[in-house]
Amino acid sequence: MYKIYSDVAGDFFESDLSRAEIIPMEFIIDEKVYTHTLDYSEMSKEEFLKKLKTSDMSTTMVNQFKFEETFRKPLEEGMDILYVAFSSGLSGQYLQALNAKDALEAEFPDRKIEVVDTKNATWGMEILLHRAIENLDKGMDLVENAKDLAKLVDNVATIFIVEDLMHLKRGGRLSATEAFLGTAIKIKPILKIDEEGKLKPIDKARGLKSAYKKLVDIYFNNRDEKSNKIIIFHCANLEGANALKEALEKRDENLQIEIGELSPIIAVHTGIGMTAMTFEGVKG
């Protein structure tokens, strides 16, 4: 038997949350540290969004010792572990998990830990977590499950646009001049999480309507024809998410589209107004 874990850099449907353990992460607002948990116990969603507009924010990663503390109990109970990890291209957290794996497997030589680098974030991680749970239910063993997820990693595309370019400037993705000019002339950058799990600008559009059209084109040019499922997600921008949904459905009324919200760990870096989609298809 094995237990499935992920972390709050991902966003997940309730049906999958009941089947996996989600590891909390910390974010920092004006030099004060908060722990983000699924129940928003330390700061409500509303308060976080209010502070996101004006406060200086950053995030921290889960370190090796926290992973060891989290994983030790199931190992002591005779269970193995499958960890569906936040992208190695966006955080050093994956390497911390590998260090914990090495230390714990030495301590528990009869137990096994598999760490899968999703090379993704937020709702892209949900697609992989859902597959992991499906595989477990089919009776797939730990190693085979991890191998199947590793194949799927290269076929989960996440594409997004941002409203507030200054958050990308803070993270070093845009220069101050680019961010100012982009805001002034309503240029919206279109970005993806690439094959290495890193953030990569791929296009830009003048205004949101044009940006949504480009996202629709990207989806239909890169989707897996065997899957018609899309997750659209947003940060305090349900109107934009619905506009993107309508634009996609105009091209194919048989699409299965669900809408989700972005949680704090990634919202710190994208800002309010972000709209995105994730789907199975060509990632590159």
ROTISE-992916 format. One line per 5 residues: their letters; for each residue x, y, z of N, C-alpha, C. Coordinates in Angstrom, 3 decimals, always signed. Atoms other than C-alpha are relative to their C-alpha. Layout:
<sites>
a	X:Y:Z:X:Y:Z:X:Y:Z ~ ...;
</sites>
This chain:
<sites>
mykiy	+0.836:-1.210:+0.000:+0.000:+0.000:+0.000:+0.868:+1.257:+0.000 ~ -0.729:-1.262:-0.024:+1.067:+3.561:-0.597:-0.977:+1.165:+0.123 ~ +0.786:-1.199:-0.242:-0.145:+7.022:+0.256:+0.431:+1.087:-0.984 ~ -0.282:-1.043:+0.985:-0.406:+9.921:-2.215:+0.031:+1.365:+0.673 ~ -0.161:-1.360:-0.512:+0.816:+13.425:-1.356:+0.156:+0.979:-1.161;
sdvag	-0.383:-1.107:+0.859:+0.978:+16.775:-3.132:+0.167:+1.221:+0.915 ~ -0.203:-1.193:-0.825:+1.316:+20.388:-1.952:-0.877:+1.146:-0.500 ~ +0.938:-1.086:+0.296:-0.571:+23.695:-1.965:+0.480:+0.944:-1.102 ~ -0.298:-0.701:+1.253:+1.316:+25.026:-4.996:-0.972:-0.462:-1.077 ~ +1.043:+0.503:+0.880:-1.363:+22.938:-6.682:-1.380:+0.405:+0.493;
dffes	+1.415:-0.195:-0.338:-5.115:+23.496:-6.760:-0.739:-1.259:-0.421 ~ +0.577:+1.323:+0.201:-7.396:+20.490:-6.562:-1.504:-0.004:+0.227 ~ +1.425:+0.185:-0.214:-10.999:+19.377:-6.806:-0.237:-0.742:+1.312 ~ +0.329:+0.594:-1.299:-12.703:+18.337:-3.571:+0.031:-1.525:-0.048 ~ +0.051:+1.457:+0.112:-13.189:+14.783:-4.829:+1.385:-0.634:+0.094;
dlsra	-1.362:+0.524:-0.083:-9.413:+14.340:-5.100:+0.656:+0.339:+1.334 ~ -0.573:-0.382:-1.296:-8.595:+16.150:-1.869:-0.292:-1.040:+1.076 ~ +0.354:+1.017:-0.986:-10.349:+13.391:+0.044:+0.855:-1.259:-0.135 ~ -0.781:+1.208:+0.278:-7.925:+10.855:-1.447:+1.511:+0.226:+0.141 ~ -1.433:-0.307:-0.070:-4.580:+12.609:-0.944:+0.273:+0.953:+1.160;
eiipm	-0.441:-0.946:-1.016:-2.621:+14.517:+1.681:+0.694:+1.169:-0.698 ~ -0.554:-1.192:+0.638:-1.758:+18.104:+0.712:+0.880:+0.743:+1.019 ~ -0.978:-0.594:-0.907:+1.357:+19.620:+2.293:-0.109:+1.524:-0.032 ~ +0.075:-1.462:-0.045:+1.031:+23.262:+3.469:+1.324:+0.647:-0.430 ~ -1.182:-0.801:+0.314:+3.458:+25.974:+2.309:-0.175:+1.379:+0.627;
efiid	+0.034:-1.319:-0.634:+4.339:+29.409:+3.655:+0.130:+1.115:-1.030 ~ -0.211:-1.219:+0.774:+4.027:+32.860:+2.146:+0.243:+1.142:+0.971 ~ -0.420:-1.114:-0.852:+5.352:+36.146:+3.480:-0.651:+1.279:-0.502 ~ +0.618:-1.288:+0.327:+3.423:+39.421:+3.559:+0.574:+1.051:+0.929 ~ -0.601:-1.083:-0.789:+5.247:+42.554:+4.694:+0.814:-0.559:+1.163;
ekvyt	-0.954:+0.628:-0.913:+7.840:+40.366:+6.450:-0.645:-0.897:+1.061 ~ +0.660:+0.916:-0.918:+5.235:+38.335:+8.367:-0.314:-1.308:-0.729 ~ +0.145:+1.312:+0.617:+5.079:+34.584:+7.667:-1.376:-0.597:+0.314 ~ +1.291:+0.681:-0.135:+1.745:+32.824:+7.078:+0.113:-1.391:-0.624 ~ +0.068:+1.340:+0.582:+1.077:+29.135:+6.423:-1.306:-0.134:-0.758;
htldy	+1.218:+0.227:+0.776:-1.330:+28.429:+3.600:-0.413:-1.451:+0.108 ~ +0.609:+1.319:-0.061:-3.539:+25.436:+4.295:-1.292:+0.042:-0.801 ~ +1.188:+0.071:+0.850:-6.562:+24.250:+2.359:-1.200:+0.714:+0.603 ~ +1.144:-0.646:-0.650:-8.934:+25.729:+4.945:+0.225:+1.489:+0.272 ~ -0.303:-1.432:-0.194:-7.301:+29.203:+4.901:-0.080:+0.386:+1.476;
semsk	+0.164:-0.195:-1.442:-6.990:+28.957:+8.686:+0.726:+1.238:+0.533 ~ -0.763:-1.140:-0.515:-4.384:+31.708:+9.105:-0.380:+1.320:-0.653 ~ +0.437:-1.218:+0.694:-5.732:+34.185:+6.561:-1.082:-0.378:-0.994 ~ +1.102:+0.315:+0.899:-9.035:+34.167:+4.730:+0.358:+0.366:-1.435 ~ -0.216:-0.295:+1.412:-9.168:+34.231:+0.948:-0.241:+1.478:-0.293;
eeflk	+0.356:-1.406:+0.233:-10.802:+37.664:+1.041:+1.096:+0.936:+0.503 ~ -1.054:-0.843:-0.558:-8.108:+39.145:+3.271:+1.266:-0.108:-0.842 ~ -1.178:+0.189:+0.836:-5.350:+37.642:+1.141:-0.102:+0.825:-1.280 ~ +0.165:-0.740:+1.253:-6.767:+39.148:-2.063:+0.102:+1.503:+0.221 ~ -0.091:-1.423:-0.324:-7.070:+42.531:-0.388:+1.468:+0.420:+0.149;
klkts	-1.413:-0.309:-0.215:-3.404:+42.435:+0.662:+0.821:-0.181:-1.275 ~ -0.720:+0.264:+1.243:-2.305:+41.107:-2.727:+0.108:+1.250:-0.864 ~ +0.014:-1.222:+0.809:-3.189:+44.462:-4.274:+1.084:+0.992:+0.420 ~ -0.841:-1.084:-0.504:-0.899:+46.521:-2.067:+1.263:-0.432:+0.742 ~ -1.082:+0.413:-0.891:+1.512:+44.435:+0.027:+1.162:-0.641:-0.742;
dmstt	-1.177:+0.682:+0.501:+5.010:+43.126:-0.568:-0.099:-1.468:+0.403 ~ +0.209:+1.417:-0.283:+4.736:+39.323:-0.868:+1.073:-0.871:-0.625 ~ -0.872:+1.023:+0.555:+6.908:+36.279:-1.433:-0.428:-1.350:+0.565 ~ +0.330:+1.333:-0.497:+6.752:+32.515:-0.867:+1.284:-0.714:+0.428 ~ -1.128:+0.846:-0.383:+9.012:+29.921:+0.750:-0.307:-1.438:-0.408;
mvnqf	+0.211:+1.396:+0.388:+9.533:+26.275:-0.137:+0.012:-0.905:+1.229 ~ -0.061:+1.027:-1.037:+9.017:+23.176:+1.979:+1.415:-0.571:-0.011 ~ -1.375:+0.489:-0.030:+12.468:+22.083:+3.158:+0.070:-1.497:+0.288 ~ -0.213:+1.442:-0.165:+13.939:+18.599:+3.511:-0.539:-0.514:+1.332 ~ +0.367:+0.483:-1.333:+13.266:+18.364:+7.232:-1.519:-0.034:+0.186;
kfeet	+1.459:+0.027:-0.049:+9.583:+19.240:+6.821:-0.537:-1.206:-0.761 ~ +0.406:+1.197:+0.743:+9.268:+16.527:+4.180:+0.228:-1.258:+0.839 ~ -0.299:+1.171:-0.829:+10.946:+14.033:+6.498:-1.029:-0.140:+1.121 ~ +0.999:+0.012:-1.071:+8.589:+14.992:+9.312:-1.357:-0.458:-0.520 ~ +1.304:+0.335:+0.579:+5.552:+14.666:+7.019:-0.079:-1.468:-0.410;
frkpl	+0.024:+1.351:+0.562:+6.525:+11.343:+5.446:+0.295:-1.096:+1.025 ~ -0.459:+1.033:-0.936:+7.866:+9.569:+8.534:-1.141:-0.859:+0.554 ~ +1.083:+0.770:-0.622:+4.522:+8.567:+10.065:-0.528:-1.116:-0.902 ~ +0.474:+1.116:+0.847:+3.142:+6.615:+7.058:+1.066:-1.069:-0.207 ~ -1.059:+0.990:+0.146:+6.529:+4.960:+6.630:+0.062:-0.903:+1.235;
eegmd	+0.009:+0.776:-1.239:+6.438:+3.876:+10.275:-1.182:-0.968:+0.047 ~ +1.200:+0.849:+0.038:+2.973:+2.442:+9.608:+0.053:-1.038:-1.121 ~ -0.183:+1.011:+1.030:+4.346:+0.329:+6.766:-0.519:+0.375:-1.369 ~ +0.496:-0.449:+1.299:+3.126:+2.450:+3.854:+1.113:+0.657:-0.801 ~ -0.887:-0.719:+0.899:+5.083:+3.672:+0.831:-0.644:+1.341:-0.361;
ilyva	+0.461:-1.364:+0.266:+4.713:+7.209:-0.550:+0.195:+0.366:-1.467 ~ -0.082:-0.614:+1.330:+3.973:+8.831:-3.907:-0.259:+1.491:+0.172 ~ +0.124:-1.453:-0.147:+4.591:+12.589:-3.900:-0.053:+0.655:-1.375 ~ +0.221:-0.724:+1.257:+3.216:+14.648:-6.816:+0.449:+1.436:+0.243 ~ -0.716:-1.186:-0.463:+5.576:+17.612:-6.599:-0.158:+1.219:-0.911;
fssgl	-0.065:-1.298:+0.673:+5.525:+21.293:-7.570:+1.223:+0.025:-0.924 ~ -1.026:-0.029:+1.040:+7.646:+22.030:-10.664:+1.403:+0.323:+0.522 ~ -1.405:-0.267:-0.329:+11.414:+21.803:-10.249:+0.503:+1.253:-0.712 ~ -0.398:-1.196:+0.730:+11.631:+24.663:-12.754:-0.465:+1.295:+0.635 ~ +0.528:-1.189:-0.666:+9.775:+27.042:-10.445:+0.387:+0.086:+1.468;
sgqyl	-0.337:+0.031:-1.423:+11.072:+26.023:-7.023:+1.054:-1.070:+0.259 ~ -0.958:+1.009:-0.435:+13.863:+24.146:-5.266:-0.643:-1.077:+0.857 ~ +0.720:+0.916:-0.891:+11.196:+22.205:-3.379:+0.138:-1.459:-0.441 ~ -0.145:+1.359:+0.531:+11.471:+19.151:-5.647:+1.306:-0.628:+0.481 ~ -1.288:+0.518:-0.449:+15.167:+18.772:-4.764:-0.013:-0.273:+1.496;
qalna	+0.127:+0.238:-1.439:+14.338:+19.091:-1.066:-0.716:-1.318:+0.263 ~ +0.741:+1.257:-0.144:+11.850:+16.229:-1.474:+0.893:-1.192:-0.348 ~ -0.920:+1.078:+0.349:+14.512:+14.099:-3.189:+1.000:-0.263:+1.123 ~ -0.913:+0.161:-1.132:+16.906:+14.746:-0.306:-0.680:-0.747:+1.143 ~ +0.761:+0.685:-1.046:+14.196:+13.671:+2.130:-0.207:-1.469:-0.355;
kdale	+0.166:+1.382:+0.475:+13.543:+10.549:+0.032:+1.251:-0.823:+0.302 ~ -1.250:+0.731:-0.223:+17.215:+9.537:+0.209:+0.210:-0.282:+1.484 ~ -0.212:+0.169:-1.436:+17.409:+10.093:+3.972:-0.973:-1.011:+0.592 ~ +1.017:+0.878:-0.585:+14.157:+8.281:+4.738:+0.118:-1.437:-0.507 ~ -0.166:+1.363:+0.507:+14.818:+5.304:+2.458:+1.201:-0.692:+0.652;
aefpd	-1.113:+0.574:-0.759:+18.120:+4.845:+4.287:-0.459:-0.397:+1.405 ~ +0.526:+0.268:-1.345:+16.238:+4.981:+7.597:-1.019:-1.145:-0.012 ~ +1.034:+1.044:+0.139:+13.417:+2.703:+6.336:+0.301:-0.814:-1.266 ~ -0.449:+0.695:+1.222:+15.146:+0.292:+3.901:-1.059:-0.885:-0.661 ~ +1.065:+0.820:+0.591:+11.974:-1.766:+3.365:-1.106:+0.826:-0.645;
rkiev	+1.037:-0.880:+0.527:+9.944:+1.247:+2.280:+0.513:+0.731:-1.244 ~ -0.330:-0.660:+1.261:+9.843:+3.154:-1.028:-0.724:+1.331:-0.111 ~ +0.591:-1.321:+0.261:+9.233:+6.825:-1.871:+0.254:+0.353:-1.464 ~ -0.127:-0.485:+1.373:+8.556:+8.017:-5.419:-0.381:+1.480:-0.033 ~ +0.245:-1.438:+0.124:+8.820:+11.763:-6.131:-0.129:+0.325:-1.486;
vdtkn	+0.257:-0.311:+1.414:+7.260:+12.861:-9.441:+0.040:+1.515:-0.197 ~ -0.090:-1.420:+0.347:+8.294:+16.251:-10.827:-1.086:+0.309:-1.028 ~ +1.095:-0.308:+0.926:+5.068:+17.578:-12.371:+0.410:+0.971:-1.100 ~ -0.386:-1.081:+0.911:+6.952:+20.393:-14.141:-1.208:+0.873:-0.297 ~ +1.229:-0.761:+0.139:+3.722:+22.240:-13.533:-0.357:+0.618:+1.347;
atwgm	+0.453:-0.662:-1.217:+1.784:+24.195:-10.929:-1.515:+0.116:-0.041 ~ +1.417:-0.281:-0.180:-1.714:+25.055:-9.717:-0.877:-1.121:-0.601 ~ +0.939:+1.018:+0.478:-4.451:+23.202:-11.700:+0.639:-1.009:-0.939 ~ -0.728:+1.018:+0.751:-1.902:+21.466:-13.914:+0.380:-1.168:+0.895 ~ -0.314:+1.057:-0.962:-0.919:+19.523:-10.804:-1.228:-0.850:+0.312;
eillh	+1.236:+0.760:-0.227:-4.580:+18.506:-10.373:-0.145:-1.128:-1.022 ~ +0.118:+1.039:+1.029:-4.513:+16.617:-13.686:+0.874:-1.197:+0.357 ~ -0.917:+1.077:-0.357:-1.519:+14.617:-12.478:-0.421:-0.700:+1.282 ~ +0.468:+0.622:-1.239:-2.875:+14.051:-8.976:-1.203:-0.900:-0.281 ~ +1.190:+0.795:+0.340:-6.176:+12.833:-10.429:+0.401:-1.318:-0.666;
raien	-0.474:+1.220:+0.655:-4.332:+10.345:-12.662:+0.627:-0.950:+1.030 ~ -0.628:+0.838:-1.028:-2.318:+9.118:-9.655:-1.051:-0.754:+0.807 ~ +1.079:+0.627:-0.771:-5.545:+8.422:-7.746:-0.705:-1.062:-0.840 ~ +0.612:+0.989:+0.902:-7.113:+6.684:-10.756:+0.873:-1.250:-0.107 ~ -0.917:+1.137:+0.116:-4.024:+4.496:-11.110:+0.000:-0.846:+1.272;
ldkgm	+0.064:+0.724:-1.274:-4.118:+3.591:-7.431:-1.267:-0.841:+0.070 ~ +1.279:+0.716:-0.039:-7.783:+2.615:-7.738:-0.020:-1.196:-0.958 ~ -0.089:+1.107:+0.954:-6.921:+0.386:-10.708:+0.920:-1.117:+0.496 ~ -0.903:+0.996:-0.542:-4.445:-1.482:-8.515:+1.433:+0.125:-0.478 ~ -1.358:-0.194:+0.499:-1.324:-0.039:-10.150:+0.960:+0.180:+1.172;
dlven	-0.938:-0.113:-1.115:+1.730:-0.401:-7.934:+0.711:+1.349:-0.036 ~ -0.623:-1.311:-0.182:+3.798:+2.542:-6.732:+0.922:+0.372:-1.153 ~ -0.990:-0.316:+1.032:+6.611:+2.348:-9.284:-0.664:+0.208:-1.354 ~ +0.695:-0.146:+1.280:+4.297:+1.847:-12.267:-0.831:+1.281:-0.038 ~ +0.772:-1.238:-0.084:+2.110:+4.722:-11.115:+0.914:+1.190:-0.267;
akdla	-0.947:-1.099:+0.189:+5.125:+7.026:-10.918:+0.473:+0.080:-1.451 ~ -0.425:+0.021:+1.408:+6.262:+5.935:-14.399:-1.093:+0.553:-0.917 ~ +1.111:-0.488:+0.815:+2.805:+6.607:-15.855:-0.144:+1.518:+0.145 ~ +0.086:-1.447:-0.216:+2.732:+10.074:-14.277:+1.126:+0.727:-0.730 ~ -1.132:-0.630:+0.671:+6.184:+10.853:-15.662:-0.257:+0.160:-1.498;
klvdn	+0.376:-0.122:+1.415:+4.835:+10.185:-19.174:-1.031:+1.104:-0.202 ~ +1.057:-1.008:+0.114:+1.791:+12.388:-18.576:+0.535:+1.411:+0.179 ~ -0.581:-1.322:-0.283:+3.961:+15.272:-17.308:+0.236:+0.802:-1.275 ~ -0.347:-0.694:+1.247:+5.063:+16.110:-20.851:-1.216:+0.361:-0.845 ~ +1.221:-0.259:+0.776:+1.444:+16.337:-22.014:-1.061:+0.771:+0.788;
vatif	+0.917:-0.875:-0.740:-0.104:+18.716:-19.491:+0.438:+1.443:-0.258 ~ -0.322:-1.373:+0.386:-0.144:+22.242:-20.905:-0.706:+0.992:+0.917 ~ +0.577:-1.071:-0.805:-0.720:+25.333:-18.753:+0.383:+1.335:-0.635 ~ -0.179:-1.268:+0.715:-1.159:+28.688:-20.517:-0.767:+1.083:+0.745 ~ +0.724:-1.032:-0.743:-2.069:+31.992:-18.897:+0.360:+1.409:-0.447;
ivedl	-0.249:-1.425:+0.190:-2.336:+35.734:-19.162:-0.131:+0.683:+1.355 ~ +0.074:-0.730:-1.264:-1.873:+38.272:-16.395:-0.530:+1.407:-0.245 ~ +0.558:-1.349:+0.062:-3.625:+41.540:-15.699:+0.978:+1.022:+0.563 ~ -0.898:-0.916:-0.705:-1.106:+43.106:-13.324:+1.447:-0.373:-0.305 ~ -1.361:+0.323:+0.414:+2.333:+43.165:-14.949:+1.033:+0.264:+1.093;
mhlkr	-0.966:-0.345:-1.035:+3.995:+44.565:-11.826:+0.382:-1.209:+0.847 ~ -0.354:+1.213:-0.747:+3.842:+41.164:-10.112:+1.078:-0.785:-0.735 ~ -1.047:+0.655:+0.770:+5.906:+39.689:-12.947:+1.314:+0.771:+0.110 ~ -1.215:-0.804:-0.188:+8.340:+42.589:-12.568:+0.681:-0.347:+1.316 ~ -0.558:+0.345:-1.312:+8.775:+41.787:-8.868:+0.725:-1.332:-0.038;
ggrls	-0.611:+1.322:+0.092:+9.576:+38.199:-9.787:+1.118:-0.081:-1.023 ~ -1.095:-0.025:+0.950:+12.128:+39.278:-12.397:-0.355:-0.477:-1.392 ~ +0.417:+0.479:+1.322:+10.050:+38.144:-15.398:-0.088:+1.120:-1.022 ~ +0.038:-1.171:+0.874:+9.732:+41.659:-16.833:+0.818:+1.109:+0.650 ~ -0.685:-1.168:-0.541:+11.827:+44.782:-16.466:-1.032:+1.035:+0.428;
ateaf	+0.903:-1.056:-0.453:+10.317:+47.832:-14.789:-0.551:+0.783:-1.192 ~ +0.442:-0.746:+1.186:+10.173:+49.605:-18.160:-1.038:-0.787:-0.784 ~ +0.950:+0.851:+0.717:+8.438:+46.658:-19.864:-1.339:-0.056:+0.723 ~ +1.232:+0.080:-0.779:+5.921:+46.409:-17.042:-0.787:+1.301:-0.096 ~ +0.680:-1.299:+0.083:+5.153:+50.139:-17.143:-0.615:+0.208:-1.377;
lgtai	+0.496:-0.204:+1.350:+4.836:+50.275:-20.927:-1.136:-0.959:-0.319 ~ +1.052:+0.977:+0.242:+2.773:+47.098:-21.034:-1.303:+0.413:+0.628 ~ +1.200:-0.461:-0.682:+0.335:+48.478:-18.513:-0.584:+1.219:-0.702 ~ +0.457:-1.246:+0.619:+0.171:+51.846:-20.260:-0.718:-0.247:-1.318 ~ +0.612:+0.219:+1.314:-0.683:+50.419:-23.686:-0.843:-1.279:-0.036;
kikpi	+0.909:+1.143:-0.148:-2.744:+47.480:-22.394:+0.505:-1.262:-0.696 ~ -0.565:+1.224:+0.540:-0.359:+44.806:-23.623:-0.117:-1.104:+1.046 ~ +0.152:+1.140:-0.898:-1.154:+41.404:-22.078:+0.957:-1.110:-0.435 ~ -0.896:+1.100:+0.360:+1.686:+38.875:-22.032:-0.699:-1.347:+0.153 ~ +0.509:+1.371:-0.072:+0.773:+35.247:-22.726:+1.188:-0.897:+0.311;
lkide	-1.106:+0.820:-0.468:+2.941:+32.748:-20.911:-0.423:-1.459:+0.111 ~ +0.276:+1.420:-0.226:+3.241:+28.993:-20.527:+1.011:-0.541:+1.006 ~ -0.992:+0.764:-0.741:+4.923:+26.529:-18.234:+0.599:-0.977:-1.006 ~ -0.615:+0.722:+1.120:+7.438:+24.955:-20.612:+0.421:-1.425:+0.369 ~ -0.383:+1.402:-0.165:+8.970:+21.481:-20.982:+0.884:-0.230:+1.214;
egklk	-0.849:+0.113:-1.182:+11.421:+22.166:-18.147:-0.726:+0.433:+1.269 ~ +0.766:-0.448:-1.155:+8.649:+23.385:-15.869:+0.263:+1.435:+0.382 ~ -0.302:-1.405:-0.254:+9.769:+26.996:-16.172:-1.022:+0.899:-0.689 ~ +0.907:-0.984:+0.575:+7.759:+30.108:-16.952:+0.626:+0.596:-1.253 ~ -0.548:-0.484:+1.262:+8.159:+31.213:-20.571:-1.021:+0.848:-0.749;
pidka	+0.895:-0.817:+0.836:+6.573:+34.139:-22.463:-0.058:-0.585:-1.414 ~ +0.127:+0.566:+1.346:+5.178:+32.878:-25.782:-0.701:+0.929:-0.978 ~ +0.708:-0.907:+0.894:+3.076:+35.737:-27.152:-0.455:+1.205:+0.816 ~ +0.605:-1.133:-0.698:+1.383:+39.026:-26.301:-1.180:+0.490:-0.819 ~ +1.207:-0.479:+0.681:-1.896:+40.678:-27.137:-0.343:+1.384:+0.527;
rglks	+0.442:-1.325:-0.430:-3.319:+44.168:-27.039:-1.449:-0.113:+0.482 ~ +1.336:+0.089:-0.578:-6.281:+43.975:-24.671:-0.410:-1.432:+0.286 ~ +0.409:+1.324:-0.453:-8.054:+41.073:-23.022:-0.734:-0.804:-1.062 ~ +0.760:+0.725:+1.015:-10.395:+40.202:-25.891:+0.934:-0.697:-0.974 ~ -0.981:+0.578:+0.905:-7.456:+39.628:-28.194:+0.783:-1.111:+0.689;
aykkl	-0.742:+1.013:-0.754:-5.630:+37.686:-25.466:-0.799:-1.289:+0.125 ~ +0.842:+1.194:-0.102:-8.560:+35.326:-24.940:-0.066:-0.742:-1.339 ~ +0.039:+0.628:+1.323:-8.756:+34.705:-28.690:+1.274:-0.802:-0.255 ~ -1.261:+0.709:+0.200:-5.086:+33.750:-28.728:+0.070:-1.253:+0.862 ~ +0.035:+1.201:-0.840:-5.594:+31.351:-25.811:-0.851:-1.088:-0.643;
vdiyf	+0.863:+0.967:+0.690:-8.427:+29.696:-27.731:+0.758:-0.649:-1.158 ~ -0.773:+0.544:+1.120:-6.194:+29.307:-30.788:+1.086:-0.958:+0.491 ~ -1.049:+0.860:-0.555:-3.391:+27.856:-28.653:-0.584:-1.347:+0.401 ~ +0.616:+1.256:-0.427:-5.768:+25.282:-27.198:-0.298:-0.896:-1.196 ~ +0.408:+0.840:+1.128:-7.133:+24.067:-30.533:+1.187:-0.442:-0.859;
nnrde	-1.199:+0.403:+0.736:-3.643:+23.945:-32.064:+0.828:-1.037:+0.750 ~ -0.872:+0.837:-0.825:-2.188:+21.913:-29.193:-0.721:-1.075:+0.810 ~ +0.728:+0.938:-0.845:-4.945:+19.840:-27.597:+0.215:-1.447:-0.436 ~ +0.039:+1.434:+0.276:-4.984:+16.064:-27.346:-1.413:-0.330:-0.472 ~ +1.317:+0.270:+0.578:-7.837:+14.960:-29.609:-0.782:-1.052:+0.791;
ksnki	+0.666:+1.030:-0.801:-8.577:+12.087:-27.199:-0.650:+0.574:+1.258 ~ +0.541:-0.619:-1.215:-9.445:+14.524:-24.384:-0.652:+1.334:-0.338 ~ +0.676:-1.288:+0.218:-11.965:+17.361:-24.416:-0.190:+0.754:+1.307 ~ +0.117:-0.635:-1.307:-11.452:+18.407:-20.802:+0.973:+1.170:+0.132 ~ -0.823:-1.181:-0.261:-10.161:+21.849:-19.878:-0.334:+0.507:+1.402;
iifhc	+0.229:-0.723:-1.254:-9.694:+23.504:-16.500:+0.417:+1.447:-0.235 ~ -0.290:-1.430:+0.026:-9.934:+27.291:-16.647:+0.109:+0.455:+1.444 ~ -0.112:-0.495:-1.372:-8.713:+29.064:-13.523:+0.411:+1.469:+0.001 ~ -0.164:-1.456:-0.053:-8.363:+32.627:-12.346:+0.327:+0.464:+1.411 ~ -0.210:-0.653:-1.293:-7.350:+34.970:-9.558:-0.932:+1.204:+0.077;
anleg	+0.997:-1.060:-0.177:-10.386:+37.070:-8.585:-0.467:+0.569:-1.336 ~ +0.409:-0.444:+1.336:-11.442:+37.222:-12.238:-0.966:-1.014:-0.618 ~ +0.988:+0.949:+0.518:-14.499:+35.004:-12.683:-0.574:+0.478:-1.327 ~ +0.525:-0.551:+1.258:-15.755:+37.340:-15.415:+0.905:-0.387:-1.167 ~ -0.942:+0.372:+1.051:-12.605:+36.714:-17.447:-0.007:-1.494:-0.277;
analk	+0.049:+1.457:+0.172:-12.768:+32.965:-16.829:-1.232:-0.405:-0.805 ~ +1.228:+0.304:+0.745:-16.354:+32.882:-18.092:+0.105:+0.455:-1.455 ~ -0.183:-0.479:+1.371:-15.395:+34.952:-21.153:+0.851:-0.981:-0.805 ~ -0.845:+0.991:+0.675:-12.649:+32.453:-22.001:-0.787:-1.286:-0.253 ~ +0.828:+1.198:+0.156:-15.068:+29.567:-21.446:-0.951:+0.140:-1.187;
ealek	+0.928:-0.231:+1.105:-17.601:+31.085:-23.843:+0.721:-0.011:-1.343 ~ -0.764:-0.042:+1.244:-14.931:+31.691:-26.477:+0.414:-1.406:-0.442 ~ -0.364:+1.383:+0.321:-13.785:+28.059:-26.286:-1.214:-0.788:-0.488 ~ +1.210:+0.747:+0.349:-17.347:+26.713:-26.451:-0.569:+0.422:-1.347 ~ +0.430:-0.421:+1.333:-18.043:+28.762:-29.567:+0.695:-0.822:-1.083;
rdenl	-0.751:+0.822:+0.953:-15.377:+26.664:-31.315:-0.359:-1.477:+0.096 ~ +0.344:+1.415:-0.196:-16.462:+23.331:-29.809:-0.946:-0.106:+1.189 ~ +1.008:+0.035:-1.057:-19.684:+22.982:-27.844:+0.063:-1.281:+0.837 ~ -0.094:+1.265:-0.724:-18.711:+19.478:-26.690:+1.134:-0.021:+1.028 ~ -1.075:-0.064:-0.988:-15.826:+20.626:-24.510:-0.557:-0.154:+1.414;
qieig	+0.342:+0.117:-1.420:-15.978:+19.681:-20.829:+0.902:+0.965:+0.766 ~ -0.791:-1.067:-0.611:-14.852:+22.838:-19.054:-0.422:+0.192:+1.453 ~ +0.238:-0.326:-1.402:-14.524:+23.371:-15.320:+0.798:+1.240:+0.352 ~ -0.656:-1.244:-0.406:-13.600:+26.636:-13.635:+0.432:-0.101:+1.458 ~ -0.528:+0.018:-1.351:-11.395:+26.877:-10.572:+0.669:+1.316:+0.345;
elspi	-0.669:-1.210:-0.469:-9.726:+29.564:-8.486:+1.460:-0.285:+0.304 ~ -1.430:+0.104:-0.297:-6.039:+30.207:-7.935:+0.221:+0.246:+1.484 ~ -0.277:-0.160:-1.429:-4.770:+29.741:-4.391:+1.236:+0.884:+0.222 ~ -1.000:-1.030:-0.278:-2.273:+32.065:-2.652:+1.426:-0.264:-0.457 ~ -1.419:+0.241:+0.264:+1.063:+30.325:-3.297:+0.408:+0.451:-1.403;
iavht	-0.310:-0.445:+1.360:+0.938:+30.984:-7.045:-0.524:+1.416:-0.248 ~ +0.570:-1.342:+0.184:-1.274:+34.100:-6.847:+0.978:+1.091:+0.428 ~ -1.027:-0.960:-0.427:+1.579:+35.864:-5.017:+0.823:+0.467:-1.198 ~ -0.876:-0.305:+1.134:+3.507:+35.733:-8.300:-0.744:+0.465:-1.246 ~ +0.751:-0.393:+1.203:+0.700:+36.393:-10.813:-0.842:+1.247:+0.200;
gigmt	+0.844:-1.146:-0.275:-1.459:+39.009:-9.105:-1.454:-0.226:-0.372 ~ +1.429:+0.057:+0.275:-5.172:+39.660:-9.327:-0.265:+0.212:-1.495 ~ +0.393:-0.161:+1.396:-6.835:+39.335:-12.730:+0.543:-1.068:-0.924 ~ -0.554:+1.059:+0.823:-4.832:+36.355:-13.984:-1.095:-0.960:-0.456 ~ +0.900:+1.004:+0.554:-6.763:+33.989:-16.260:+0.841:-1.036:-0.727;
amtfe	-0.851:+1.049:+0.559:-5.404:+30.616:-17.363:-0.819:-1.230:-0.349 ~ +0.637:+1.284:+0.286:-6.206:+27.179:-18.673:+1.060:-1.086:+0.030 ~ -0.887:+1.157:+0.049:-4.675:+23.731:-18.336:-0.755:-1.153:-0.646 ~ +0.650:+1.063:+0.767:-5.365:+20.705:-20.525:+1.047:-1.013:-0.430 ~ -0.903:+1.006:+0.546:-3.876:+17.524:-21.926:+0.234:+0.303:-1.474;
gvkg	-0.345:-0.321:+1.374:-2.023:+18.244:-25.138:+1.487:+0.243:-0.131 ~ -1.407:-0.298:+0.251:+1.260:+19.499:-26.554:+0.453:+1.093:+0.948 ~ -0.480:-0.978:-0.981:+3.212:+21.266:-23.846:+0.949:+1.013:-0.630 ~ -1.010:-0.859:+0.593:+5.910:+22.702:-26.069:-0.562:+1.046:-0.937;
</sites>
